[in-house]
Amino acid sequence: MSHIPEEKNIFAARPWACLAVSATGTFMATLDGGIVNVGLPTIAHGFGAELPFAQWVITVYLLVIACLLPAFGRLGDMRGRRSLYGAGFFLFTLASAVCGLAPGIWWLIGGRALQGVGAAMLMANGPAIVVQSFPGPERGRALGMIGMVVSLGSLAGPSLGGLLVGAFGWPSIFYVTVPVGILGMVLSSRVLPDDRRPAAQSFDYLGAVFYAVGVVFLLVAITHGGRWGWASPGTLACAGTAALGIWLFLRRQARVEHPLVDLALFRIRALLVGNIASLLAFMAMLTNAVMLPFFLVRVCGFSSQKAGLIMAAMPLAMTFVAPVSGLLSEKTSHALLTGLGMALTAAGLYSHTLLEPDSGLLRCVAGQAVLGVGMGLFLSPNNNAVLGSAPREKSGVAGSVMALVRNLGMVSGIALATAVYEAFHTRALAAGQSETAAFVAGFDASLACAAALALAAALLGATRPANQARKPTG
């Protein structure tokens, strides 16, 4: 007898309580990312580490998450989610304490790698918990709430990190997540239903290795290609190794009886289109996140505090719009909401290319608010369409793929923004323009490129298939 109906009834019995558990893990993961970014210069100075080396405190976290997302999504589908989600909270909490106690940079990097393992357990299974808890029309509203939590975590991270580092030192940015993790462990054990079951299928360990090799070398090539040179031997070697690893992974997934990622999922047009749109959206948004603070400080002459206030307008707008968008996704077309959302995002990005040195605070805040409204409209219905199109027993893998695409989009967005900026900045300097004028040329080009990516995502969103109920598979 199939386990699917039983699993559905177990999670759906306490849907909002299960949502609270998923939201706790989501908030902890998003909060921690922003906090660490703000504290990195202080960490590097405290350990006497060069900034490029200290960046591995951030990079190793991203690499571990990217490597393990499909594996933990698959294990959740096979063996149940409560144990993995609880273990994710435990490892993340333990790793946070390890990071705070770190006596050296290598210890800290190791602690961040362990944090990445815990975060991958949470990210891979959190969306699946929400989907299984809300099998009916309220799912869009629940995913909208998760979108709001992501915004709140993103909003609170940088500002809270700055306050903690200034008041208590950099270890406090890791200790602050310890009580959140303990709360998550308690909620997981008391709220999530016991969905353990014997694995009826085998786990593809070799496929996991091929996948990890491919993704690690791909991310290294994307992250460091601009600094090494895109045609340098190091970049080409990483790209070649990544291509080989990904090819071996795809070849094995097509042949093995129980694949790590069922490639048939990508034959579902709504799932494929939604993930491509998400990739483009996060590439566009990370371009804005990387480039705009420099423009605000260098060109507009704002203080770091004012620049932070302006940047906070986007996640603040998302906080209000995402739940409304999730509610609307239950009643109207996903294509309409995602297309409109990314069109607004493209308009907000392009509006930044029109900024002048004397642009006021309100003008800059307005552009960021438009971005927040656009992304808030886009994310909830897009996630609803992706997760709702996958078979329920594969929702863990679908959720992990969605999280992986988001991470790849962020890394690729940073690399693209840097590459476009450097190309136009160098060209302007060669033409005899001043440093400020050359910076503006690079900034405008990178934001225009981001607007084009958002517009492409809008077109994909507007032409996606009509809302469809999940097809049962067994």
C-alpha positions as CSV (number, residue, x, y, z in Angstrom):
1,M,0.0,0.0,0.0
2,S,1.3,3.5,-0.8
3,H,2.5,5.7,2.1
4,I,1.4,8.9,0.3
5,P,-2.1,9.3,1.7
6,E,-0.9,8.4,5.3
7,E,1.9,11.1,5.1
8,K,-0.5,13.7,3.8
9,N,-3.0,13.1,6.6
10,I,-0.3,13.1,9.3
11,F,1.2,16.5,8.3
12,A,-2.2,18.1,7.4
13,A,-3.6,17.4,10.9
14,R,-1.6,20.4,12.3
15,P,-0.8,22.5,9.3
16,W,-0.1,25.9,10.9
17,A,2.0,24.4,13.7
18,C,4.1,22.6,11.0
19,L,4.4,25.9,9.2
20,A,5.8,27.5,12.4
21,V,8.5,24.9,12.6
22,S,9.4,25.4,8.9
23,A,9.4,29.1,9.4
24,T,11.8,28.9,12.4
25,G,14.4,27.0,10.3
26,T,13.9,29.4,7.4
27,F,14.4,32.5,9.6
28,M,17.5,31.1,11.2
29,A,19.2,30.3,7.9
30,T,18.4,33.6,6.3
31,L,19.3,35.6,9.4
32,D,22.7,33.9,9.7
33,G,23.7,34.7,6.2
34,G,23.2,38.4,6.5
35,I,24.8,38.6,9.9
36,V,28.0,36.9,8.8
37,N,28.4,39.1,5.7
38,V,28.4,42.2,7.9
39,G,30.8,40.8,10.4
40,L,33.4,39.4,7.9
41,P,35.7,42.5,7.8
42,T,35.9,42.4,11.7
43,I,36.5,38.6,11.6
44,A,39.3,39.0,9.1
45,H,41.0,41.7,11.1
46,G,40.7,39.8,14.3
47,F,42.4,36.7,12.9
48,G,44.9,38.6,10.8
49,A,43.5,37.0,7.7
50,E,43.5,38.5,4.2
51,L,40.0,39.3,3.0
52,P,40.1,36.9,0.0
53,F,40.9,34.0,2.3
54,A,38.4,35.2,5.0
55,Q,35.7,35.0,2.2
56,W,35.8,31.2,2.6
57,V,33.9,31.8,5.8
58,I,31.0,32.6,3.5
59,T,31.9,30.5,0.5
60,V,32.3,27.2,2.4
61,Y,28.8,27.5,3.8
62,L,27.4,28.1,0.3
63,L,29.3,25.2,-1.2
64,V,28.3,22.7,1.5
65,I,24.6,23.6,1.1
66,A,24.8,23.4,-2.7
67,C,26.4,19.9,-2.5
68,L,24.0,18.4,0.0
69,L,20.6,19.8,-0.9
70,P,19.5,17.1,-3.3
71,A,20.9,14.4,-1.1
72,F,18.9,15.5,2.0
73,G,15.8,16.1,-0.1
74,R,16.0,12.6,-1.4
75,L,16.6,11.2,2.1
76,G,13.6,13.1,3.4
77,D,11.5,11.6,0.7
78,M,12.8,8.1,1.5
79,R,12.9,8.0,5.3
80,G,10.7,10.9,6.6
81,R,11.3,14.5,7.4
82,R,11.0,15.0,11.1
83,S,14.3,13.3,12.0
84,L,16.2,15.2,9.3
85,Y,14.7,18.6,10.2
86,G,15.4,18.1,13.9
87,A,19.0,17.0,13.1
88,G,19.4,20.1,11.0
89,F,18.5,22.3,13.9
90,F,20.9,20.4,16.2
91,L,23.8,20.6,13.8
92,F,23.2,24.3,13.0
93,T,23.0,25.1,16.7
94,L,26.1,23.1,17.6
95,A,28.0,24.7,14.7
96,S,27.0,28.2,15.7
97,A,28.5,27.6,19.2
98,V,31.6,26.1,17.5
99,C,32.0,29.2,15.3
100,G,31.5,31.6,18.2
101,L,34.3,29.8,20.2
102,A,36.7,29.6,17.2
103,P,40.3,30.3,18.2
104,G,41.4,30.7,14.5
105,I,40.2,31.2,11.0
106,W,40.5,27.5,10.1
107,W,38.3,26.5,13.1
108,L,35.8,29.1,12.0
109,I,35.7,27.8,8.4
110,G,35.2,24.2,9.7
111,G,32.3,25.4,11.9
112,R,30.7,27.2,9.0
113,A,31.0,23.9,6.9
114,L,29.1,22.1,9.7
115,Q,26.5,24.9,9.7
116,G,26.1,24.3,6.0
117,V,25.3,20.6,6.7
118,G,22.6,21.7,9.1
119,A,21.3,24.4,6.8
120,A,21.0,21.9,3.9
121,M,18.9,19.6,6.0
122,L,16.5,22.5,6.8
123,M,16.4,24.0,3.3
124,A,15.9,20.7,1.6
125,N,12.9,19.6,3.8
126,G,11.3,22.9,4.9
127,P,9.3,23.5,1.6
128,A,8.2,19.9,1.5
129,I,6.9,20.1,5.1
130,V,4.8,23.2,4.0
131,V,3.5,21.5,0.9
132,Q,2.5,18.3,2.8
133,S,0.9,20.3,5.6
134,F,-1.2,22.3,3.1
135,P,-2.4,19.9,0.4
136,G,-5.4,22.2,-0.3
137,P,-6.0,25.7,-1.5
138,E,-4.3,27.3,1.6
139,R,-0.9,26.3,0.4
140,G,-0.3,29.6,-1.5
141,R,-1.0,31.5,1.7
142,A,1.4,29.3,3.7
143,L,4.1,29.8,1.1
144,G,3.5,33.5,1.2
145,M,4.1,33.4,5.0
146,I,7.4,31.6,4.3
147,G,8.3,34.4,1.8
148,M,7.6,37.0,4.6
149,V,9.9,35.1,6.9
150,V,12.7,35.1,4.3
151,S,12.2,38.8,4.0
152,L,12.3,39.4,7.8
153,G,15.4,37.3,8.1
154,S,17.1,39.1,5.3
155,L,16.1,42.5,6.8
156,A,17.1,41.7,10.3
157,G,20.5,40.0,9.5
158,P,22.6,43.0,8.4
159,S,21.2,45.5,10.9
160,L,21.3,43.0,13.8
161,G,24.8,41.9,12.8
162,G,26.1,45.5,12.8
163,L,24.6,46.1,16.3
164,L,26.0,42.9,17.7
165,V,29.5,43.2,16.3
166,G,29.7,46.8,17.6
167,A,28.3,46.0,21.1
168,F,29.6,42.5,21.8
169,G,32.2,41.5,19.2
170,W,31.9,39.1,16.2
171,P,31.3,35.9,18.2
172,S,27.9,37.2,19.2
173,I,26.7,37.0,15.6
174,F,26.9,33.2,15.9
175,Y,25.7,32.9,19.5
176,V,22.5,34.7,18.6
177,T,21.2,31.8,16.5
178,V,21.8,29.3,19.4
179,P,18.5,30.0,21.2
180,V,16.6,30.0,17.8
181,G,18.1,26.6,17.1
182,I,17.1,25.3,20.5
183,L,13.6,26.5,19.9
184,G,13.6,24.8,16.6
185,M,14.7,21.5,18.1
186,V,11.9,21.7,20.7
187,L,9.3,22.5,18.1
188,S,10.4,19.8,15.7
189,S,10.2,17.1,18.4
190,R,6.8,18.2,19.7
191,V,5.0,19.5,16.5
192,L,6.2,17.5,13.5
193,P,4.5,14.1,13.2
194,D,6.6,10.9,13.4
195,D,6.8,10.1,9.7
196,R,9.7,7.6,9.9
197,R,9.4,4.7,7.6
198,P,11.8,2.0,6.2
199,A,13.5,3.0,3.0
200,A,12.0,1.0,0.2
201,Q,14.6,2.3,-2.2
202,S,18.4,2.6,-2.2
203,F,20.3,5.8,-2.0
204,D,22.6,6.7,-4.9
205,Y,25.9,7.5,-3.2
206,L,28.0,7.5,-6.4
207,G,25.5,9.9,-8.0
208,A,25.8,12.2,-4.9
209,V,29.6,12.2,-5.3
210,F,29.4,13.1,-9.0
211,Y,27.0,15.8,-8.3
212,A,29.1,17.3,-5.4
213,V,32.2,17.4,-7.6
214,G,30.3,19.1,-10.4
215,V,28.7,21.7,-8.3
216,V,31.7,22.5,-6.1
217,F,34.0,23.2,-9.1
218,L,31.2,25.1,-10.9
219,L,30.7,27.4,-8.0
220,V,34.5,27.9,-7.6
221,A,34.8,28.8,-11.3
222,I,31.9,31.2,-11.1
223,T,33.1,32.8,-7.8
224,H,36.7,33.2,-8.7
225,G,36.7,33.4,-12.5
226,G,36.5,37.2,-12.5
227,R,39.6,37.5,-10.3
228,W,41.6,34.7,-11.9
229,G,40.6,35.6,-15.4
230,W,37.8,33.7,-17.3
231,A,40.3,32.2,-19.7
232,S,43.0,31.4,-17.1
233,P,44.2,27.8,-16.6
234,G,42.6,27.6,-13.1
235,T,39.2,28.8,-14.2
236,L,39.2,26.5,-17.3
237,A,40.3,23.5,-15.2
238,C,37.5,24.1,-12.7
239,A,35.0,24.5,-15.5
240,G,36.2,21.4,-17.2
241,T,36.0,19.4,-14.0
242,A,32.5,20.7,-13.3
243,A,31.3,19.8,-16.7
244,L,32.7,16.2,-16.3
245,G,31.1,15.8,-12.9
246,I,27.7,17.1,-14.0
247,W,27.8,14.9,-17.2
248,L,28.6,11.8,-15.1
249,F,25.9,12.7,-12.7
250,L,23.2,13.2,-15.4
251,R,24.3,10.0,-17.1
252,R,24.0,8.0,-13.9
253,Q,20.7,9.5,-13.0
254,A,19.3,8.4,-16.4
255,R,20.4,4.8,-15.8
256,V,20.2,4.1,-12.1
257,E,17.1,2.4,-10.8
258,H,16.6,4.9,-7.9
259,P,18.2,8.2,-8.9
260,L,19.1,11.0,-6.5
261,V,17.2,13.4,-8.6
262,D,14.5,12.1,-10.9
263,L,15.2,13.8,-14.2
264,A,11.6,13.1,-15.2
265,L,10.7,16.0,-12.9
266,F,12.1,18.4,-15.4
267,R,9.6,17.2,-18.0
268,I,7.0,18.9,-15.9
269,R,6.8,22.3,-17.6
270,A,5.6,24.3,-14.6
271,L,8.5,23.0,-12.5
272,L,11.1,23.7,-15.2
273,V,9.8,27.1,-16.1
274,G,9.5,28.1,-12.4
275,N,13.1,27.1,-11.7
276,I,14.5,28.9,-14.7
277,A,12.5,32.1,-13.8
278,S,13.8,31.8,-10.2
279,L,17.4,31.5,-11.4
280,L,17.1,34.7,-13.5
281,A,15.3,36.5,-10.7
282,F,18.0,35.8,-8.1
283,M,20.7,36.7,-10.5
284,A,19.1,40.0,-11.1
285,M,18.5,40.7,-7.4
286,L,22.0,39.9,-6.3
287,T,23.4,42.3,-8.9
288,N,21.4,45.0,-7.2
289,A,22.5,43.8,-3.7
290,V,26.2,43.9,-4.7
291,M,26.3,47.1,-6.8
292,L,23.8,49.6,-5.2
293,P,25.6,50.0,-1.8
294,F,28.8,51.1,-3.6
295,F,26.8,53.6,-5.7
296,L,25.0,55.1,-2.7
297,V,28.2,55.6,-0.8
298,R,30.7,56.5,-3.5
299,V,28.5,58.6,-5.9
300,C,25.6,59.8,-3.8
301,G,27.8,60.4,-0.7
302,F,25.4,58.7,1.7
303,S,26.7,57.3,5.0
304,S,26.8,53.5,5.5
305,Q,23.8,53.9,7.9
306,K,21.8,55.7,5.2
307,A,22.8,53.2,2.6
308,G,21.7,50.4,4.9
309,L,18.3,52.1,5.4
310,I,17.8,52.4,1.7
311,M,18.7,48.7,1.1
312,A,16.3,47.7,3.8
313,A,13.4,49.1,1.8
314,M,13.3,46.1,-0.5
315,P,12.9,43.3,2.1
316,L,10.6,45.5,4.1
317,A,8.3,45.8,1.0
318,M,8.6,42.1,0.4
319,T,7.5,41.4,4.0
320,F,4.1,43.1,3.4
321,V,3.6,41.9,-0.2
322,A,4.6,38.2,0.0
323,P,1.7,37.1,2.2
324,V,-0.8,39.0,0.0
325,S,0.7,37.4,-3.1
326,G,0.5,34.0,-1.5
327,L,-3.2,34.5,-0.8
328,L,-3.8,35.8,-4.3
329,S,-2.0,32.7,-5.8
330,E,-4.8,30.6,-4.4
331,K,-7.4,32.6,-6.4
332,T,-5.8,33.8,-9.6
333,S,-3.3,32.9,-12.2
334,H,0.3,32.2,-11.2
335,A,1.3,33.5,-14.7
336,L,-0.3,36.9,-14.0
337,L,1.3,37.3,-10.6
338,T,4.8,36.1,-11.5
339,G,4.8,38.0,-14.8
340,L,3.7,41.3,-13.2
341,G,6.1,40.8,-10.3
342,M,9.2,40.4,-12.5
343,A,8.1,43.2,-14.8
344,L,8.0,45.5,-11.7
345,T,11.4,44.2,-10.7
346,A,12.8,44.9,-14.1
347,A,11.4,48.5,-13.9
348,G,12.9,49.0,-10.4
349,L,16.3,47.8,-11.6
350,Y,16.3,50.0,-14.6
351,S,15.2,53.0,-12.6
352,H,18.5,52.6,-10.7
353,T,20.4,53.3,-13.9
354,L,18.7,56.7,-13.9
355,L,20.0,57.7,-10.5
356,E,22.1,60.9,-10.3
357,P,24.7,61.9,-7.7
358,D,22.2,64.3,-6.2
359,S,19.3,61.8,-6.1
360,G,17.6,62.1,-2.8
361,L,17.0,59.5,-0.1
362,L,13.3,59.1,-1.0
363,R,14.1,58.6,-4.7
364,C,16.5,55.7,-3.9
365,V,14.1,54.2,-1.3
366,A,11.3,54.3,-3.9
367,G,13.3,52.3,-6.4
368,Q,14.1,49.6,-3.8
369,A,10.5,49.5,-2.7
370,V,9.4,48.8,-6.3
371,L,11.9,45.9,-6.3
372,G,10.5,44.6,-3.1
373,V,6.9,44.7,-4.3
374,G,8.0,43.0,-7.5
375,M,9.9,40.2,-5.8
376,G,7.1,39.8,-3.2
377,L,4.6,39.3,-6.0
378,F,6.8,36.8,-7.8
379,L,8.2,34.5,-5.1
380,S,5.1,33.0,-3.5
381,P,3.2,32.1,-6.6
382,N,6.4,30.9,-8.3
383,N,7.2,28.6,-5.4
384,N,3.6,27.4,-5.3
385,A,3.7,26.6,-9.0
386,V,7.0,24.7,-8.7
387,L,6.2,22.7,-5.6
388,G,2.6,22.2,-6.5
389,S,3.5,20.6,-9.8
390,A,5.7,17.9,-8.4
391,P,4.4,14.5,-7.2
392,R,3.9,14.6,-3.4
393,E,6.3,11.8,-2.7
394,K,9.1,13.8,-4.6
395,S,8.3,17.1,-3.0
396,G,11.6,16.9,-1.0
397,V,13.7,16.7,-4.1
398,A,11.6,19.4,-5.8
399,G,12.2,21.7,-2.8
400,S,15.9,21.0,-2.7
401,V,16.3,21.7,-6.4
402,M,14.4,25.0,-5.9
403,A,16.8,26.0,-3.1
404,L,19.8,24.9,-5.1
405,V,18.6,27.1,-8.1
406,R,18.2,30.0,-5.7
407,N,21.8,29.6,-4.4
408,L,23.2,29.2,-7.9
409,G,21.3,32.3,-9.0
410,M,22.9,34.3,-6.1
411,V,26.4,33.2,-6.9
412,S,26.0,33.6,-10.6
413,G,24.4,37.1,-10.1
414,I,27.5,38.2,-8.1
415,A,29.9,36.9,-10.7
416,L,27.9,38.5,-13.6
417,A,27.6,41.8,-11.9
418,T,31.3,41.9,-11.2
419,A,32.2,40.9,-14.8
420,V,29.9,43.4,-16.5
421,Y,31.0,46.2,-14.1
422,E,34.7,45.5,-14.7
423,A,34.3,45.4,-18.5
424,F,32.5,48.8,-18.7
425,H,34.6,50.4,-16.0
426,T,37.8,49.4,-17.7
427,R,36.5,50.7,-21.1
428,A,35.5,54.0,-19.6
429,L,38.9,54.5,-18.0
430,A,40.6,53.7,-21.2
431,A,38.5,56.4,-22.9
432,G,39.9,59.0,-20.5
433,Q,36.9,59.3,-18.2
434,S,37.3,60.0,-14.5
435,E,37.1,57.2,-11.9
436,T,33.7,58.4,-10.8
437,A,32.4,58.5,-14.3
438,A,33.9,55.0,-15.0
439,F,32.3,53.6,-11.9
440,V,28.9,55.0,-13.0
441,A,29.3,53.4,-16.5
442,G,30.0,50.0,-14.9
443,F,27.2,50.4,-12.5
444,D,24.6,51.4,-15.1
445,A,25.7,48.5,-17.4
446,S,25.4,45.9,-14.6
447,L,22.0,47.2,-13.5
448,A,20.7,47.3,-17.1
449,C,21.9,43.7,-17.5
450,A,20.0,42.7,-14.3
451,A,16.9,44.5,-15.6
452,A,17.1,42.4,-18.8
453,L,17.4,39.2,-16.7
454,A,14.3,40.2,-14.7
455,L,12.4,41.0,-18.0
456,A,13.3,37.5,-19.3
457,A,12.0,36.0,-16.1
458,A,8.8,38.1,-16.5
459,L,8.2,36.7,-20.0
460,L,8.8,33.1,-18.7
461,G,6.4,33.8,-15.8
462,A,3.7,35.2,-18.0
463,T,3.8,32.3,-20.4
464,R,3.9,29.5,-17.8
465,P,1.2,26.8,-17.8
466,A,-2.1,27.5,-16.1
467,N,-2.4,26.6,-12.4
468,Q,-2.7,22.8,-12.1
469,A,-3.4,20.5,-9.2
470,R,-0.7,18.1,-8.2
471,K,-1.1,14.8,-10.1
472,P,-1.2,11.8,-7.8
473,T,1.4,9.1,-8.6
474,G,0.4,6.2,-6.7
